[in-house]
Amino acid sequence: MSYTSISNRTNKLTRIYPNLFSSSAIVQIPNGLNKAELSIYNSLGQYIKQIKNIKGQQASIDRNGMPNATCYLKVTDGKFKI
């Protein structure tokens, strides 16, 4: 399966805030999502957490159980991913 970056669909930026968060963060995607999944990985590429069935323009990430480390996010919505 091939993916196309969501950024190719829009000139608007995806935002994640606050950067360096202690309890939760918001991922904001201007064009919105429908039944998307957000996966979180550590710097070694190891799976940490997943949030499923995201709809709308934003999702909240709860930090419970997440390590104190740099994490990478992957958002997929059908054939699109960030």
N, C-alpha and C positions, 0 to 999 in steps of 0.2 A: 504494500500500500504506500502510495506517495502522499506527501503532505505539502501544503502551501502555507506559507506564513500568513497569519491574519493581518500582519502589517501591510501585505500586498493588497488587501481589500480596503484599506483606509489610510488616510493621511494623519489621522488622530493617533495619539500615543496611548499606550497601555501604561497605567500607573500602579505602583505598589507603594502604599504608605501606611504608617510611618516606616521609614527605612531604619533598621535596628529597632525592632519592637519587642516589648517585654511580655505582653499578654495576647494581643491579636493584631492583625494587619488586614487591610482592604486591598484587593486586586480589582482595579477598575478598568473595564474594557468598553470604550465609547460605543462601538457598534452593537454590543450586547452578544449574549450567547444563548444557545438553546440546547439543553441536555449535555452540557460540556463536563469534562473532568479536569481537575487540577491535581497534578502529581508533584510531590516535593521530594527532592533528592539531595544527598549531602555532596561534598566536593569530590568524593570517590565514586559518585554515580550510584550509590546505594539508596534504595527506596526508603523513604521515611514515613510518608503519609499521603493519603489521597482523599479528595473531596469530590463526590459524584453528583450528577444531576444539577449542575449550575445553570440557572436561567437568569436572564436580565443582564444588566451592565456592571454588576459587581458581585464579589464573593468575599466572605470573611474567612481568614485563616486563624484558627485558635492555636496558640503556641504550646498547649499542654502536650507533654511528652516529646517535644522537639529538642534536639541538642543545641548547645551554645556554639554554633558554627555557621559558616557560610552555607546557604542552601540555594538550590536552583529549582525554578518552577517550570512546569510544562503544562500548558493548557491546551486541550484538544476539544474541538467542536466539529464532529463529522470528519471531513478531510482537512480541516484547518488546524494549525497548531501555532503556539507562541513558544 
